[in-house]
Amino acid sequence: MKNLLLLKRRLWAAACAAPVALIYQPASAAAPYGFAGSLDGSYADLSSGGSSTGLGMVNGSAAFALGSPDIGAEGDGGYQWTTMGGINSWNAGGSLFWAGFPGRAGVTVDYSAYNANPLNGHLTAYGAFGEYFFSDLLTAGLKGGGFNIEGSGSVLGSTIFGSLNGGYIGGDVTGYVTPDLALSGSVDYFALTGGNTTQYGVSGEYLLSAAFPLAVPVSVFGGYISEQFSNGGGNDHIFLIGLRIYTNGNGDTLRDIHRNGTLGWIGNAAPFPR
């Protein structure tokens, strides 16, 4: 009887340890093979203080290796506009990163220009980032840095005239339910003199081309962001849905595309959803 109980305990321990080992077994990383690009279009509904507006966004990224399997660079650009109020902005930036371990780490810079209320001016953001591939099932990322805003208006719960400096830090966890279905949760904190905001986000992405014969990898994504402002600034709620096109050559599954292609969330230094 004792031997039977001991055997059962060992089997139970092995059954419990197997998924844990799968989750925490590091996965390999690499810079993009040649060129890896992504282009997406999305629509978001932003509600704040009892009113709402639509936000359209088009963003593109291009990543490539710099003559080494471990070193890569990326260029980013995008345009955002609201369906009410005529608010629009554009951004351009880039990143340099190293992928010589189970994950990626690097530095990034981003420039954004805004030409309508609530903010007229431009923003320069800069920072560092890293992500670790715990296994085929799990990726965790961390980023942080600073930014400078010049102009006039209201941003992140603070009113500015002239120049104002701030900082940000964020964390993200992505789980792969299947190799072509990713679910993510993130927290981003942004601080300016006299105010700060925290964004809590959940999102999902599914590679449509895994189920349908398409010439290039195409995915659908969506998510929700709750943005909380300090000093009684209230809350914003953002619902987002979009379509993304990837170039071939950086993976057959969504997980491989994420890890060997463009940087995504960790490469975005600006304090606004993209």
For each residue, the residues with C-beta under 8 A, 3 or more apart:
1: 4 5
2: 5 6
3: 6 7
4: 1 7 8
5: 1 2 8 9
6: 2 3 9 10
7: 3 4 10 11
8: 4 5 11 12
9: 5 6 12 13
10: 6 7 13 14
11: 7 8 14 15
12: 8 9 15 16
13: 9 10 16 17
14: 10 11 17 18
15: 11 12 18
16: 12 13 19 20
17: 13 14 20 21
18: 14 15 21 22
19: 16 22 23
20: 16 17 23 24
21: 17 18 24 25
22: 18 19 25 135 136 137
23: 19 20 134 135 137 138
24: 20 21 134 135
25: 21 22 134 135
26: 102 132 133 134 135
27: 102 133 134 135 136 259
28: 102 133
29: 99 100 101 102 103 104 133 259 260
30: 33 69 70 99 259 260
31: 63 65 66 68 69 70 71 72 97 99 260
32: 35 36 63 64 65 72 249 250 260 261 262
33: 30 36 65 249 250 260
34: 64 65 249
35: 32 62 63 64 247 249
36: 32 33 62 63 64 246 247 249 250 257 260 261 262
37: 60 61 62 63 246 247 261 262
38: 60 61 244 245 246 247 261 262
39: 58 59 60 61 244 245
40: 57 58 59 60 221 242 243 244 245
41: 56 57 58 242 243
42: 56 57 59 221 240 241 242 243
43: 54 55 56 57 240 241 242
44: 54 55 56 57 238 239 240 241 273
45: 52 53 54 55 238 239
46: 52 53 54 55 82 236 237 238
47: 50 51 52 236 237 238
48: 51 52 234 235 236 237
49: 234
50: 47
51: 47 48
52: 45 46 47 48
53: 45 46 82 83 84 85
54: 43 44 45 46 82 83 84
55: 43 44 45 46 80 81 82 83 238
56: 41 42 43 44 80 81 82 83
57: 40 41 42 43 44 78 79 80 242 273 274
58: 39 40 41 78 79 80
59: 39 40 42 76 77 78 274
60: 37 38 39 40 76 77 78
61: 37 38 39 74 75 76 77 262 263 267
62: 35 36 37 74 75 262
63: 31 32 35 36 37 72 73 74 250 261 262 263
64: 32 34 35 36 72 73 74
65: 31 32 33 34 68 69 71 72
66: 31 71 72 73
67: 71
68: 31 65 71
69: 30 31 65 99
70: 30 31 98 99 100
71: 31 65 66 67 68 96 97 98 99
72: 31 32 63 64 65 66 96 97 98 99 104
73: 63 64 66 94 95 96 97
74: 61 62 63 64 94 95 97 262 263 267
75: 61 62 92 93 94
76: 59 60 61 91 92 93 94 95 110 267 268
77: 59 60 61 90 91 92 93
78: 57 58 59 60 90 91 274
79: 57 58 88 89 90 91
80: 55 56 57 58 88 89 90 91 272 274
81: 55 56 87 88 89
82: 46 53 54 55 56 85 86 87 88
83: 53 54 55 56
84: 53 54
85: 53 82 116 117
86: 82 116
87: 81 82 114 116 117 118
88: 79 80 81 82 114 115 116
89: 79 80 81 112 113 114 115
90: 77 78 79 80 112 113
91: 76 77 78 79 80 110 111 112 113 270 274
92: 75 76 77 110 111
93: 75 76 77 108 109 110 111 125 269 270
94: 73 74 75 76 108 109
95: 73 74 76 106 107 108 109 129 263 267
96: 71 72 73 106 107 108
97: 31 71 72 73 74 104 105 106 107 129 263
98: 70 71 72 104 105 106
99: 29 30 31 69 70 71 72 103 104
100: 29 70
101: 29
102: 26 27 28 29 132 133 134
103: 29 99 130 131 132 133 139
104: 29 72 97 98 99 129 130 131 259 263 266
105: 97 98 128 129 130 131
106: 95 96 97 98 128 129 130 263
107: 95 96 97 126 127 128 129
108: 93 94 95 96 126 127 128 129 143 145 263 267 268 269
109: 93 94 95 124 125 126 269
110: 76 91 92 93 124 125 126 268 269 270
111: 91 92 93 122 123 124 125
112: 89 90 91 122 123 124 125 270 272
113: 89 90 91 121 122 123
114: 87 88 89 119 120 121 122 123 151 153
115: 88 89 120
116: 85 86 87 88 120
117: 85 87 120 153
118: 87 153 154 155
119: 114 149 151 152 153 154 155 160
120: 114 115 116 117 151 152 153
121: 113 114 149 150 151 152 153 160
122: 111 112 113 114 149 150 151
123: 111 112 113 114 147 148 149 150 270 271
124: 109 110 111 112 147 148
125: 93 109 110 111 112 145 146 147 168 269 270 271
126: 107 108 109 110 145 146 147 269
127: 107 108 143 144 145 146 168 269
128: 105 106 107 108 143 144 145
129: 95 97 104 105 106 107 108 141 142 143 144 263 266 267
130: 103 104 105 106 141 142 143 266
131: 103 104 105 139 140 141 142 172 266
132: 26 102 103 139 140 141
133: 26 27 28 29 102 103 138 139 259
134: 23 24 25 26 27 102 137 138 139 140
135: 22 23 24 25 26 27 138
136: 22 27 176 179 255
137: 22 23 134 175 176
138: 23 133 134 135 173 174 175 176
139: 103 131 132 133 134 173 174 176 258 259
140: 131 132 134 171 172 173 174
141: 129 130 131 132 171 172 173 174 265 266
142: 129 130 131 169 170 171 172 266
143: 108 127 128 129 130 168 169 170 265 266 269
144: 127 128 129 167 168 169 170
145: 108 125 126 127 128 167 168 269
146: 125 126 127 165 166 167 168
147: 123 124 125 126 165 166 167 168 269 270 271
148: 123 124 163 164 165 166
149: 119 121 122 123 155 160 163 164 165 166 192
150: 121 122 123 162 163 164
151: 114 119 120 121 122 160
152: 119 120 121 160 161 162
153: 114 117 118 119 120 121 159 160
154: 118 119 157 158 159 160
155: 118 119 149 158 160 192 271
156: 166 190 192 195 196 197 229 271
157: 154 192 195 196 197 229 230 231 233
158: 154 155 164 192 193 194 195
159: 153 154
160: 119 121 149 151 152 153 154 155 163 164 192
161: 152
162: 150 152
163: 148 149 150 160
164: 148 149 150 158 160 192 193
165: 146 147 148 149 192 193
166: 146 147 148 149 156 190 191 192 193 271
167: 144 145 146 147 190 191
168: 125 127 143 144 145 146 147 188 189 190 191 269 271
169: 142 143 144 188 189
170: 142 143 144 186 187 188 189
171: 140 141 142 186 187
172: 131 140 141 142 184 185 186 187 265 266
173: 138 139 140 141 184 185 186
174: 138 139 140 141 182 183 184 258
175: 137 138 182 183 184
176: 136 137 138 139 179 181 182 254 255
177: 181 182 183
178: 181
179: 136 176 210 253 254 255 256
180: 206 207 210 253 254 255
181: 176 177 178 204 205 206 207 254
182: 174 175 176 177 204 205 206 254 255 258
183: 174 175 177 202 203 204
184: 172 173 174 175 201 202 203 204 205 223 265
185: 172 173 201 202
186: 170 171 172 173 199 200 201 202 203 265
187: 170 171 172 198 199 200 201
188: 168 169 170 198 199 201 271
189: 168 169 170 196 197 198 199
190: 156 166 167 168 196 197 198 199 271
191: 166 167 168 195 196
192: 149 155 156 157 158 160 164 165 166 195 196
193: 158 164 165 166
194: 158 231
195: 156 157 158 191 192 229 230 231 233
196: 156 157 189 190 191 192 229 230
197: 156 157 189 190 227 228 229 230 233 271
198: 187 188 189 190 227 228
199: 186 187 188 189 190 225 226 227 228 273
200: 186 187 225 226 228
201: 184 185 186 187 188 223 224 225 226 273
202: 183 184 185 186 223 224
203: 183 184 186 221 222 223 224 240
204: 181 182 183 184 221 222 223
205: 181 182 184 219 220 221 244 254
206: 180 181 182 210 219 220 221 254
207: 180 181 210 217 218 219 253 254 257
208: 211 212 214 218 219 220
209: 212 213 214 216 217 218 219
210: 179 180 206 207 253 254
211: 208
212: 208 209
213: 209
214: 208 209 217 218
215:
216: 209 245 246 247 248
217: 207 209 214 245 246 247 248 254 257
218: 207 208 209 214 243 244 245 246
219: 205 206 207 208 209 243 244 246 254
220: 205 206 208 241 242 243 244
221: 40 42 203 204 205 206 240 241 242 243 244
222: 203 204 239 240 241 242
223: 184 201 202 203 204 239 240
224: 201 202 203 237 238 239 240
225: 199 200 201 236 237 238 240 273
226: 199 200 201 235 236 237 238
227: 197 198 199 235 236 237 238
228: 197 198 199 200 235
229: 156 157 195 196 197 232 233 234 235 236
230: 157 195 196 197 233
231: 157 194 195
232: 229
233: 157 195 197 229 230
234: 48 49 229
235: 48 226 227 228 229
236: 46 47 48 225 226 227 229
237: 46 47 48 224 225 226 227
238: 44 45 46 47 55 224 225 226 227 273
239: 44 45 222 223 224
240: 42 43 44 203 221 222 223 224 225 273
241: 42 43 44 220 221 222
242: 40 41 42 43 57 220 221 222
243: 40 41 42 218 219 220 221
244: 38 39 40 205 218 219 220 221
245: 38 39 40 216 217 218
246: 36 37 38 216 217 218 219 250 257 261
247: 35 36 37 38 216 217 250 261
248: 216 217
249: 32 33 34 35 36
250: 32 33 36 63 246 247 256 257 260 261
251: 254 255 256 257 258 259 260 261
252: 256
253: 179 180 207 210 256 257
254: 176 179 180 181 182 205 206 207 210 217 219 251 257 258
255: 136 176 179 180 182 251 258 259
256: 179 250 251 252 253 259 260
257: 36 207 217 246 250 251 253 254 260 261
258: 139 174 182 251 254 255 261 264
259: 27 29 30 104 133 139 251 255 256
260: 29 30 31 32 33 36 250 251 256 257
261: 32 36 37 38 63 246 247 250 251 257 258
262: 32 36 37 38 61 62 63 74 267
263: 61 63 74 95 97 104 106 108 129 266 267
264: 258 267 268
265: 141 143 172 184 186 268
266: 104 129 130 131 141 142 143 172 263
267: 61 74 76 95 108 129 262 263 264
268: 76 108 110 264 265 274
269: 93 108 109 110 125 126 127 143 145 147 168
270: 91 93 110 112 123 125 147 274
271: 123 125 147 155 156 166 168 188 190 197
272: 80 112
273: 44 57 199 201 225 238 240
274: 57 59 78 80 91 268 270
